[in-house]
C-alpha cells in the first residue's frame, strides 16, 4: 500500500467533524491520526473512532492541536473563527498544511490566512462541494453575458443551527458575480428588505437567507430580466459532499508549496 496521508481533524465531535472522519475512513490513501475538540467538551480523552462511528482506532481526542500536530501531515478545520485562527498559528509554527472550511472570518482573519500562507500551504474555501465550485464558474459566465440587463438575487437556505448569515458560499457567489460585472460587493449588496424600499436599483445584488429544519445547504442565484430569468441552483442533500471535497483538498495540499489556495486550485478550474 502506498504511504497514507496523515490527517488531524479539529472539531471532531461536530456534525462536519464526524462526517469528515467517515470520509477519511472511506479512503485507503488517508488515515486519521489526531483529533481535537474544545477544552470544555465532554469527549476529551475518548477514542475518536468510537466517537465518530468509524470504529476504535486508538486516536485520543485532545484539547490542544499543539499536542498532536507533529502526528499529522495536514489539518482539516471546520470550527469557529477564533478556534481556526489559533489552529492556523499552530500549523504555521509546526509547518503543517491546513484546510479550512470555517465561515465567518472577518478581514483581520483573512489577513492572518494570507500571512500564514507565506510559509505553509493553506486551502480556504467557503464550500468544498465540487458542484458548488463548478457553479461559481457558471455564475461568472452568466454575469459577463447578461451584464447590466438583469436584476440579481442570491437565495440561500441552511439548517436552524447555522450561526452566520448570509452563508459563506452565498457571499462568495456574490463576490464572483460582482467582480464579473466590475462592481464591489460591499458597495452593492442588499441584505434583506423590509418596509417602503422604493424601486429596485439594478446595480444592487440582493441576499435572502432562510434558516429552517435540517436543510444541509441550498443556493440559488437568480438573473431576472424583462420576459425571462435564469436560475443557477445547487442543492446539497448530504454533508458528505463537503467532506469528500475537503479530504480531496487535504491530499492535494500536502504536495503544494506555501500559498493561499481555494477549491478552484484543487480542482484545476
C-alpha positions in Angstrom: 0.0 0.0 0.0 1.2 3.5 -0.8 2.1 5.8 2.1 -1.0 7.3 3.7 -1.6 11.0 4.2 -1.9 11.6 8.0 -4.8 13.9 8.9 -5.7 15.7 12.0 -9.4 16.8 12.5 -10.4 19.7 14.7 -14.0 20.0 15.9 -14.1 16.2 15.7 -17.4 16.0 17.7 -19.3 18.3 15.4 -21.5 17.4 12.5 -18.8 18.1 10.0 -16.1 16.5 12.1 -18.0 13.2 12.2 -18.7 13.3 8.5 -15.0 14.1 7.8 -13.9 11.2 9.9 -16.2 9.0 7.8 -14.9 10.4 4.5 -11.3 9.7 5.7 -12.1 6.2 6.7 -13.5 5.5 3.3 -10.2 6.2 1.5 -7.2 3.9 1.5 -4.7 6.7 1.0 -5.7 8.7 4.1 -5.6 8.0 7.8 -6.9 9.9 10.8 -4.0 10.3 13.3 -5.1 13.2 15.5 -8.4 14.6 16.8 -9.1 17.9 18.6 -12.1 19.3 20.4 -12.7 22.4 22.5 -11.3 22.3 26.0 -14.7 22.1 27.8 -16.0 19.2 25.7 -17.1 16.0 27.3 -15.4 14.0 24.6 -11.8 14.9 25.6 -9.9 11.7 26.3 -12.3 9.4 24.3 -11.4 7.4 21.3 -12.0 9.4 18.1 -13.0 6.3 16.1 -15.6 5.2 18.6 -16.9 8.8 18.9 -17.4 9.2 15.1 -18.7 5.7 14.4 -15.8 4.6 12.2 -14.5 2.0 14.8 -12.0 2.2 17.5 -8.7 3.5 16.2 -6.6 4.5 19.2 -6.7 8.2 18.4 -7.4 10.0 21.6 -9.3 13.3 21.4 -7.3 16.2 22.9 -8.0 19.8 23.6 -4.9 21.4 22.1 -3.8 20.9 18.5 -0.2 21.6 19.5 -0.1 18.3 21.4 -0.7 16.3 18.3 0.2 18.4 15.3 3.5 16.6 14.9 1.5 13.4 14.2 -0.1 14.7 11.0 0.7 15.9 7.5 -2.3 18.2 7.2 -5.0 19.6 9.4 -8.7 19.9 8.4 -10.5 22.7 10.3 -14.3 23.3 10.3 -14.7 25.1 13.6 -15.2 28.7 14.6 -13.3 31.8 13.5 -11.4 32.2 16.9 -10.5 28.5 17.0 -9.5 28.4 13.4 -7.0 31.3 13.9 -5.5 29.5 16.9 -5.1 26.4 14.8 -3.6 28.4 11.9 -0.9 29.8 14.2 -0.2 26.2 15.4 0.1 24.9 11.9 2.3 27.8 10.9 4.7 27.1 13.7 4.8 23.4 13.0 5.0 23.7 9.2 1.8 21.7 8.5 -0.6 22.3 5.7 -4.1 23.4 6.7 -7.5 23.0 5.0 -10.1 25.5 6.3 -13.9 25.2 5.9 -14.8 27.7 8.7 -17.0 30.5 7.6 -17.5 34.0 9.2 -13.8 35.0 9.1 -13.5 38.8 9.2 -11.0 41.0 7.3 -8.3 40.6 10.0 -8.8 36.8 10.0 -8.4 36.7 6.2 -5.2 38.8 6.6 -3.9 36.2 9.1 -4.5 33.5 6.5 -2.6 35.4 3.9 0.3 35.9 6.3 0.5 32.2 7.3 0.4 31.3 3.6 3.8 32.8 3.2 5.2 29.7 5.0 2.6 26.9 4.7 0.0 25.7 2.2 -3.4 26.9 3.2 -6.6 25.9 1.4 -9.5 28.2 2.3 -12.9 27.8 0.7 -16.4 28.6 1.9 -17.7 25.5 0.3 -15.8 22.3 -0.7 -18.5 20.8 -2.9 -17.3 20.1 -6.4 -20.7 21.1 -7.7 -20.7 24.5 -5.9 -17.2 25.3 -7.3 -18.3 24.5 -10.8 -21.4 26.7 -10.2 -19.0 29.6 -9.4 -17.6 29.3 -12.9 -21.1 29.2 -14.4 -22.1 32.3 -12.4 -19.1 34.2 -13.7 -20.0 33.3 -17.3 -23.7 34.2 -16.8 -22.8 37.6 -15.2 -20.5 38.5 -18.1 -23.0 37.6 -20.7 -26.1 39.2 -19.1 -24.3 42.2 -17.8 -26.4 45.1 -16.6 -29.6 43.8 -18.3 -30.7 41.7 -15.3 -31.6 42.0 -11.6 -29.5 39.6 -9.5 -30.7 37.9 -6.3 -29.0 35.3 -4.2 -31.2 33.0 -2.1 -29.7 30.6 0.4 -31.1 28.1 2.9 -29.5 26.2 5.7 -30.4 24.3 8.9 -31.5 26.0 12.0 -28.2 25.6 13.8 -26.1 27.7 11.3 -24.9 30.8 13.2 -23.7 33.1 10.4 -25.7 34.7 7.6 -25.6 35.0 4.7 -23.6 31.8 4.2 -20.0 32.0 3.2 -21.0 30.3 -0.1 -23.6 32.9 -0.8 -21.2 35.7 -0.2 -18.6 34.0 -2.4 -21.2 33.7 -5.2 -21.9 37.4 -4.7 -18.2 38.3 -5.0 -17.8 36.3 -8.2 -20.9 37.9 -9.8 -19.9 41.4 -8.7 -16.3 41.0 -9.9 -17.6 39.8 -13.3 -19.7 43.0 -13.5 -16.9 45.3 -12.4 -18.7 46.0 -9.1 -17.5 45.9 -5.5 -19.8 43.6 -3.5 -19.5 45.7 -0.4 -20.9 48.7 -2.3 -23.9 46.9 -3.9 -25.0 44.1 -1.5 -28.5 44.4 0.0 -29.2 42.1 2.9 -33.0 41.6 3.1 -35.7 44.1 2.6 -38.5 45.5 4.7 -41.0 48.4 4.5 -41.1 51.0 1.8 -37.9 50.2 0.0 -38.6 52.0 -3.3 -37.9 50.7 -6.8 -35.1 48.2 -7.1 -31.7 49.5 -8.1 -30.4 47.3 -10.9 -26.8 47.7 -9.7 -27.5 46.0 -6.4 -27.1 42.3 -5.6 -29.8 41.1 -3.1 -29.3 38.4 -0.5 -32.2 36.4 1.1 -31.5 34.0 4.0 -33.5 31.0 5.2 -32.8 29.1 8.4 -35.0 26.1 8.9 -35.1 22.4 9.9 -32.2 20.3 8.8 -31.5 21.8 5.4 -27.9 20.9 4.5 -27.4 23.8 2.0 -29.3 25.3 -0.9 -28.1 28.2 -3.0 -29.8 29.8 -6.0 -28.6 32.8 -8.0 -31.4 34.5 -9.9 -30.7 36.6 -13.0 -34.1 38.2 -13.8 -34.7 40.3 -17.0 -37.9 41.5 -18.6 -39.5 38.5 -20.1 -37.1 35.8 -18.9 -35.0 34.7 -16.0 -32.1 32.4 -15.5 -31.6 30.5 -12.2 -28.4 28.6 -11.3 -29.0 26.4 -8.3 -27.0 24.0 -6.2 -28.6 21.8 -3.5 -26.7 19.6 -1.1 -28.5 16.7 0.4 -25.6 15.4 2.5 -22.6 16.8 4.3 -20.6 14.1 2.7 -20.3 16.1 -0.5 -18.4 18.8 1.5 -16.4 16.3 3.4 -15.3 14.5 0.3 -14.1 17.7 -1.2 -12.3 18.7 1.9 -10.3 15.5 2.1 -9.6 15.8 -1.6 -8.2 19.3 -0.8 -6.2 17.9 2.1 -4.5 15.3 -0.1 -3.7 18.0 -2.7 -2.4 20.5 -0.1 0.3 18.2 1.2 2.2 18.4 -2.1 1.9 22.2 -2.6 4.3 25.0 -1.9 3.4 27.6 0.6 0.5 29.8 -0.6 -3.2 30.6 -0.1 -5.3 28.4 -2.3 -9.0 27.7 -2.8 -11.1 24.9 -4.2 -10.7 26.0 -7.8 -7.0 25.4 -7.4 -7.6 21.9 -6.0 -9.9 21.1 -8.9 -7.8 22.7 -11.6 -10.5 25.2 -12.6 
